[in-house]
Amino acid sequence: MAEPSVESPSAPDGINRRPIRSFVLRTGRTTPAQQRAFDQHWARYGVEYSGAAQEFERMFGRRAECVLEIGFGNGEALCFAAGNEPARNFIGVEVHTPGVGKLLNDLAAADLSNARLYRHDAVEVLRDEIAPASLAEVRIYFPDPWHKKRHHKRRLIQTAFIDLIASRLVSGGLLHLATDWADYAQQMMDVLEPRQDFVNIAGPRTVVGRPEWR
């Protein structure tokens, strides 16, 4: 699964340093079916990065709660969610082209109208395309664990990124994280639990089980 980058802080002298990348861009092999998906379905489901805040009501043609999934991989969870929660709008962000192509095909096959996709860096999408206090939920499932200790700085769940997410969630919004690496789960709690703007609904230093719907 490809994941977005996390910007490193600007240097004290104002020089912008190269951002830390929390993903390795693996384009993979795009199958003919996936390429046809872009040719046939991108106009319906795809959103081109513009650098300006989007109007969700115009994007979806209706007003509804909006859920953002970051790093959706092959899109299985997002496609299921869009079909299972038709009253909500879903935006997916992924940089892995074959995964985006597969999800385009799956959304079209199910004739779902409440999902839109970015093939772009999620930090830039969040920062530039998502207006403050406009998301009901942000979902990040199984981000790259960067399991070697020297690579932990590349992990997506860091204070600066959570600051950005918090600014885009409505009051009472939900941040849903999932990982199968115990030490990453501990890092997630280390980052989130000291904050005043998030509350662990499972209780301090506690995780919830996988929901039946996921």
ABEGO torsion letter per residue (X at the ends): XBBBBBBBBBBAAGBBBBBBBABBBBAEBBBAAAAAAAAAAAAAABBBBAGBBBBAAAAAGBBBBBBBBBGAEAGAAAAAAAAABAABBBBBBBABAAAAAAAAAAAAAAGBAABBBBBBBAAAAAAAABBBGABABBBBBGBBAGABAAAAAABABBAAAAAAAAAABBBGBBBBBBBABAAAAAAAAAAAAABAABBBAAEBGBBBBBBAAX
